Amino acid sequence: MGAGHAHPLHLDRPSPVHRLPPQVKILATLLFTVVVVATPRTEIWAFGGYALLLAAVAAAARVPALWLAKRATIELPFVLLAVALPFAGHGERITWLGMSLSVDGLYGAWNIVAKGTLGVLASLLLAASTTMRDLILGLDRLRCPAVFTQIATFMLRYLDILADDARRMRIARLSRGYDPRFLWQVKAFAVSVGSLFLRAYERGERVYLAMVSRGYDGRLPRPEGGGASAAQWAQSAVLPASAAAIALAAVLG
């Protein structure tokens, strides 16, 4: 399944996390994220515990902290939104450095930053330790809808081809005097996008007909084996189970 591509976020490392089957890593990441989201925002120490768990996973997967920090900046737009909440919130207010801040807004900002950051870091660790092909295989083994996994597979397989088509179209536009700085030339870009869509659609039709003529029955062949052992499921369960224990201690404490 897929073309065996490694996505830009994947780090090829000989680590126990990399060797785990993809389905156990996907499920562990999902359960960990659910626990983080379900944790009350007032239990601040619990989020510190979650961060330590992710730090342990990063160390086991040999993923550098600087690598994670750079790529976690994708959440900056949400952080900027969170900064405005203490000023725009209602209810009880406190004064800090001459500024009137909403207590509820402060908790809301903390909630967005803490849970968003932990979710992004968990996703980055999953991506760093799993190739795109293995991610799709893992979803398929977790009984994800076949339509979703097949669309993702074809996207992975033909993404490079579409990107190359788009690059050639851009070169052709530039050779004909196209300058993206001029607003009135946006029509050329729009025409190229439409042409790229038509090419992709026609290529998809041709590929589908070729697959049907070769016995395609609505499901791509799956590689033999690939199942996870009980020990591997137990290893992957350490992260969500530890997070659940922290959440339970925070709520009951």
VOBA-920651 format. One record per residue (C-alpha): residue number from 1; residue in one letter; x, y, z. Coordinates in steps of 0.5 Angstrom, whole numbers, plus 2048, in hexadecimal, padded with zeros to 3 digits. Last residue first. Layout:
BEGIN
{pos=NUM, code=a, u=X, v=Y, w=Z}
...
END
This chain:
BEGIN
{pos=253, code=g, u=7F2, v=81E, w=859}
{pos=252, code=l, u=7ED, v=81A, w=856}
{pos=251, code=v, u=7ED, v=81E, w=84F}
{pos=250, code=a, u=7F5, v=81F, w=84F}
{pos=249, code=a, u=7F6, v=817, w=851}
{pos=248, code=l, u=7F1, v=815, w=84C}
{pos=247, code=a, u=7F5, v=819, w=847}
{pos=246, code=i, u=7FB, v=817, w=849}
{pos=245, code=a, u=7F9, v=810, w=848}
{pos=244, code=a, u=7F6, v=811, w=841}
{pos=243, code=a, u=7FC, v=814, w=83F}
{pos=242, code=s, u=800, v=80E, w=841}
{pos=241, code=a, u=7FB, v=809, w=83E}
{pos=240, code=p, u=7FC, v=80D, w=837}
{pos=239, code=l, u=803, v=80D, w=837}
{pos=238, code=v, u=804, v=806, w=83A}
{pos=237, code=a, u=7FF, v=803, w=835}
{pos=236, code=s, u=804, v=803, w=82F}
{pos=235, code=q, u=809, v=7FE, w=833}
{pos=234, code=a, u=803, v=7F9, w=835}
{pos=233, code=w, u=800, v=7F9, w=82D}
{pos=232, code=q, u=808, v=7F7, w=82C}
{pos=231, code=a, u=808, v=7F2, w=831}
{pos=230, code=a, u=801, v=7EF, w=82E}
{pos=229, code=s, u=804, v=7EF, w=827}
{pos=228, code=a, u=802, v=7F3, w=822}
{pos=227, code=g, u=800, v=7F1, w=81B}
{pos=226, code=g, u=804, v=7F3, w=815}
{pos=225, code=g, u=803, v=7EC, w=811}
{pos=224, code=e, u=802, v=7EC, w=80A}
{pos=223, code=p, u=801, v=7F3, w=806}
{pos=222, code=r, u=7FB, v=7F5, w=804}
{pos=221, code=p, u=7F8, v=7F5, w=7FD}
{pos=220, code=l, u=7F4, v=7FB, w=7FC}
{pos=219, code=r, u=7EC, v=7FB, w=7FD}
{pos=218, code=g, u=7E6, v=7FD, w=7F8}
{pos=217, code=d, u=7E7, v=7F6, w=7F4}
{pos=216, code=y, u=7ED, v=7F8, w=7EF}
{pos=215, code=g, u=7EE, v=7F2, w=7EA}
{pos=214, code=r, u=7F3, v=7F5, w=7E5}
{pos=213, code=s, u=7EE, v=7F8, w=7E1}
{pos=212, code=v, u=7EB, v=7FB, w=7E7}
{pos=211, code=m, u=7F2, v=7FE, w=7E8}
{pos=210, code=a, u=7F3, v=801, w=7E1}
{pos=209, code=l, u=7EC, v=804, w=7E2}
{pos=208, code=y, u=7EE, v=807, w=7E8}
{pos=207, code=v, u=7F5, v=80A, w=7E6}
{pos=206, code=r, u=7F1, v=80D, w=7E0}
{pos=205, code=e, u=7EC, v=810, w=7E4}
{pos=204, code=g, u=7F1, v=813, w=7E9}
{pos=203, code=r, u=7F5, v=816, w=7E3}
{pos=202, code=e, u=7EF, v=819, w=7E0}
{pos=201, code=y, u=7ED, v=81C, w=7E7}
{pos=200, code=a, u=7F5, v=81F, w=7E8}
{pos=199, code=r, u=7F5, v=822, w=7E2}
{pos=198, code=l, u=7EF, v=825, w=7E3}
{pos=197, code=f, u=7F1, v=828, w=7E9}
{pos=196, code=l, u=7F7, v=82A, w=7E7}
{pos=195, code=s, u=7F4, v=82E, w=7E1}
{pos=194, code=g, u=7EF, v=831, w=7E6}
{pos=193, code=v, u=7F5, v=834, w=7EA}
{pos=192, code=s, u=7F9, v=836, w=7E4}
{pos=191, code=v, u=7F3, v=83A, w=7E2}
{pos=190, code=a, u=7F3, v=83D, w=7E9}
{pos=189, code=f, u=7FA, v=83F, w=7E9}
{pos=188, code=a, u=7F9, v=842, w=7E2}
{pos=187, code=k, u=7F3, v=846, w=7E4}
{pos=186, code=v, u=7F8, v=849, w=7EA}
{pos=185, code=q, u=7FB, v=84D, w=7E5}
{pos=184, code=w, u=7F7, v=853, w=7E7}
{pos=183, code=l, u=7FA, v=853, w=7EE}
{pos=182, code=f, u=801, v=854, w=7EC}
{pos=181, code=r, u=806, v=852, w=7F0}
{pos=180, code=p, u=805, v=84B, w=7EE}
{pos=179, code=d, u=809, v=84D, w=7E7}
{pos=178, code=y, u=807, v=849, w=7E1}
{pos=177, code=g, u=80B, v=84B, w=7DB}
{pos=176, code=r, u=80B, v=844, w=7D7}
{pos=175, code=s, u=811, v=841, w=7DA}
{pos=174, code=l, u=80E, v=842, w=7E1}
{pos=173, code=r, u=807, v=83E, w=7DF}
{pos=172, code=a, u=80B, v=838, w=7DC}
{pos=171, code=i, u=80F, v=838, w=7E2}
{pos=170, code=r, u=809, v=838, w=7E6}
{pos=169, code=m, u=806, v=833, w=7E2}
{pos=168, code=r, u=80C, v=82E, w=7E3}
{pos=167, code=r, u=80C, v=82F, w=7EA}
{pos=166, code=a, u=805, v=82D, w=7EB}
{pos=165, code=d, u=806, v=827, w=7E6}
{pos=164, code=d, u=80B, v=825, w=7EB}
{pos=163, code=a, u=807, v=826, w=7F1}
{pos=162, code=l, u=802, v=822, w=7EE}
{pos=161, code=i, u=807, v=81C, w=7ED}
{pos=160, code=d, u=80A, v=81D, w=7F4}
{pos=159, code=l, u=803, v=81C, w=7F7}
{pos=158, code=y, u=801, v=816, w=7F2}
{pos=157, code=r, u=803, v=810, w=7F7}
{pos=156, code=l, u=801, v=814, w=7FE}
{pos=155, code=m, u=7FA, v=816, w=7FB}
{pos=154, code=f, u=7F9, v=80F, w=7F8}
{pos=153, code=t, u=7FA, v=80C, w=7FF}
{pos=152, code=a, u=7F6, v=812, w=803}
{pos=151, code=i, u=7F0, v=811, w=7FE}
{pos=150, code=q, u=7F1, v=809, w=800}
{pos=149, code=t, u=7F1, v=80A, w=807}
{pos=148, code=f, u=7EB, v=80E, w=807}
{pos=147, code=v, u=7E7, v=80A, w=803}
{pos=146, code=a, u=7E9, v=804, w=807}
{pos=145, code=p, u=7E6, v=807, w=80D}
{pos=144, code=c, u=7EB, v=806, w=813}
{pos=143, code=r, u=7EB, v=7FF, w=815}
{pos=142, code=l, u=7F1, v=800, w=81A}
{pos=141, code=r, u=7F5, v=7FC, w=815}
{pos=140, code=d, u=7F3, v=801, w=810}
{pos=139, code=l, u=7F6, v=807, w=814}
{pos=138, code=g, u=7FC, v=803, w=816}
{pos=137, code=l, u=7FD, v=802, w=80E}
{pos=136, code=i, u=7FC, v=809, w=80D}
{pos=135, code=l, u=801, v=80B, w=812}
{pos=134, code=d, u=806, v=806, w=810}
{pos=133, code=r, u=806, v=809, w=809}
{pos=132, code=m, u=807, v=810, w=80C}
{pos=131, code=t, u=80D, v=80E, w=810}
{pos=130, code=t, u=80C, v=80D, w=817}
{pos=129, code=s, u=811, v=810, w=81D}
{pos=128, code=a, u=811, v=817, w=81B}
{pos=127, code=a, u=80A, v=817, w=819}
{pos=126, code=l, u=808, v=814, w=820}
{pos=125, code=l, u=80C, v=819, w=824}
{pos=124, code=l, u=80A, v=81F, w=820}
{pos=123, code=s, u=803, v=81D, w=822}
{pos=122, code=a, u=804, v=81C, w=829}
{pos=121, code=l, u=808, v=823, w=829}
{pos=120, code=v, u=802, v=826, w=825}
{pos=119, code=g, u=7FD, v=823, w=82A}
{pos=118, code=l, u=801, v=826, w=830}
{pos=117, code=t, u=802, v=82D, w=82D}
{pos=116, code=g, u=7FA, v=82D, w=82C}
{pos=115, code=k, u=7F8, v=82B, w=833}
{pos=114, code=a, u=7FD, v=82F, w=837}
{pos=113, code=v, u=7FC, v=836, w=832}
{pos=112, code=i, u=7F4, v=835, w=831}
{pos=111, code=n, u=7F3, v=833, w=839}
{pos=110, code=w, u=7F8, v=839, w=83B}
{pos=109, code=a, u=7F4, v=83E, w=837}
{pos=108, code=g, u=7EE, v=83C, w=83A}
{pos=107, code=y, u=7F0, v=83C, w=841}
{pos=106, code=l, u=7F3, v=843, w=840}
{pos=105, code=g, u=7EC, v=845, w=83C}
{pos=104, code=d, u=7E8, v=842, w=842}
{pos=103, code=v, u=7ED, v=846, w=847}
{pos=102, code=s, u=7EC, v=84D, w=843}
{pos=101, code=l, u=7F2, v=851, w=842}
{pos=100, code=s, u=7F2, v=859, w=844}
{pos=99, code=m, u=7F9, v=85B, w=843}
{pos=98, code=g, u=7FD, v=85F, w=847}
{pos=97, code=l, u=803, v=85A, w=848}
{pos=96, code=w, u=7FD, v=855, w=84A}
{pos=95, code=t, u=7F6, v=857, w=84C}
{pos=94, code=i, u=7F1, v=851, w=84D}
{pos=93, code=r, u=7EA, v=851, w=84A}
{pos=92, code=e, u=7E4, v=84C, w=84C}
{pos=91, code=g, u=7DF, v=84C, w=846}
{pos=90, code=h, u=7E0, v=84D, w=83F}
{pos=89, code=g, u=7E6, v=84C, w=83A}
{pos=88, code=a, u=7E9, v=850, w=835}
{pos=87, code=f, u=7EF, v=852, w=838}
{pos=86, code=p, u=7F1, v=84B, w=83B}
{pos=85, code=l, u=7EF, v=848, w=834}
{pos=84, code=a, u=7F3, v=84C, w=82F}
{pos=83, code=v, u=7F9, v=848, w=831}
{pos=82, code=a, u=7F5, v=842, w=82F}
{pos=81, code=l, u=7F4, v=844, w=828}
{pos=80, code=l, u=7FC, v=845, w=827}
{pos=79, code=v, u=7FD, v=83E, w=82A}
{pos=78, code=f, u=7F8, v=83B, w=824}
{pos=77, code=p, u=7FC, v=83F, w=81F}
{pos=76, code=l, u=803, v=83C, w=822}
{pos=75, code=e, u=801, v=835, w=821}
{pos=74, code=i, u=805, v=833, w=81C}
{pos=73, code=t, u=80B, v=835, w=820}
{pos=72, code=a, u=80B, v=82E, w=822}
{pos=71, code=r, u=810, v=82D, w=81D}
{pos=70, code=k, u=815, v=831, w=820}
{pos=69, code=a, u=814, v=82E, w=827}
{pos=68, code=l, u=814, v=827, w=824}
{pos=67, code=w, u=81B, v=827, w=821}
{pos=66, code=l, u=81E, v=82B, w=827}
{pos=65, code=a, u=81C, v=826, w=82B}
{pos=64, code=p, u=81F, v=820, w=827}
{pos=63, code=v, u=81B, v=81A, w=825}
{pos=62, code=r, u=81F, v=814, w=828}
{pos=61, code=a, u=819, v=810, w=828}
{pos=60, code=a, u=81A, v=80E, w=830}
{pos=59, code=a, u=81C, v=815, w=831}
{pos=58, code=a, u=816, v=818, w=82E}
{pos=57, code=v, u=811, v=813, w=831}
{pos=56, code=a, u=814, v=815, w=838}
{pos=55, code=a, u=813, v=81C, w=836}
{pos=54, code=l, u=80C, v=81A, w=834}
{pos=53, code=l, u=80B, v=817, w=83B}
{pos=52, code=l, u=80E, v=81E, w=83E}
{pos=51, code=a, u=809, v=822, w=83B}
{pos=50, code=y, u=803, v=81E, w=83D}
{pos=49, code=g, u=806, v=81F, w=844}
{pos=48, code=g, u=806, v=826, w=843}
{pos=47, code=f, u=7FF, v=826, w=841}
{pos=46, code=a, u=7FD, v=823, w=847}
{pos=45, code=w, u=800, v=829, w=84B}
{pos=44, code=i, u=7FB, v=82E, w=848}
{pos=43, code=e, u=7F5, v=82A, w=84A}
{pos=42, code=t, u=7F1, v=830, w=849}
{pos=41, code=r, u=7F0, v=82E, w=842}
{pos=40, code=p, u=7EC, v=828, w=843}
{pos=39, code=t, u=7EF, v=822, w=840}
{pos=38, code=a, u=7EB, v=81F, w=83A}
{pos=37, code=v, u=7EF, v=822, w=835}
{pos=36, code=v, u=7F5, v=81F, w=838}
{pos=35, code=v, u=7F2, v=818, w=839}
{pos=34, code=v, u=7EF, v=819, w=831}
{pos=33, code=t, u=7F6, v=81A, w=82F}
{pos=32, code=f, u=7F9, v=814, w=832}
{pos=31, code=l, u=7F4, v=810, w=82F}
{pos=30, code=l, u=7F5, v=812, w=828}
{pos=29, code=t, u=7FD, v=812, w=829}
{pos=28, code=a, u=7FC, v=80B, w=82C}
{pos=27, code=l, u=7F8, v=809, w=826}
{pos=26, code=i, u=7FC, v=80C, w=821}
{pos=25, code=k, u=802, v=808, w=824}
{pos=24, code=v, u=7FF, v=802, w=825}
{pos=23, code=q, u=7FD, v=802, w=81D}
{pos=22, code=p, u=804, v=804, w=81B}
{pos=21, code=p, u=807, v=7FD, w=81D}
{pos=20, code=l, u=80D, v=7FF, w=822}
{pos=19, code=r, u=814, v=7FF, w=820}
{pos=18, code=h, u=814, v=807, w=81F}
{pos=17, code=v, u=813, v=807, w=827}
{pos=16, code=p, u=818, v=802, w=828}
{pos=15, code=s, u=81D, v=807, w=825}
{pos=14, code=p, u=822, v=806, w=81F}
{pos=13, code=r, u=820, v=80D, w=81C}
{pos=12, code=d, u=81E, v=80F, w=815}
{pos=11, code=l, u=81A, v=816, w=817}
{pos=10, code=h, u=813, v=817, w=813}
{pos=9, code=l, u=811, v=81E, w=813}
{pos=8, code=p, u=812, v=81F, w=80C}
{pos=7, code=h, u=80E, v=819, w=80A}
{pos=6, code=a, u=811, v=812, w=808}
{pos=5, code=h, u=80F, v=80F, w=802}
{pos=4, code=g, u=80E, v=808, w=801}
{pos=3, code=a, u=809, v=809, w=7FB}
{pos=2, code=g, u=803, v=807, w=7FE}
{pos=1, code=m, u=800, v=800, w=800}
END
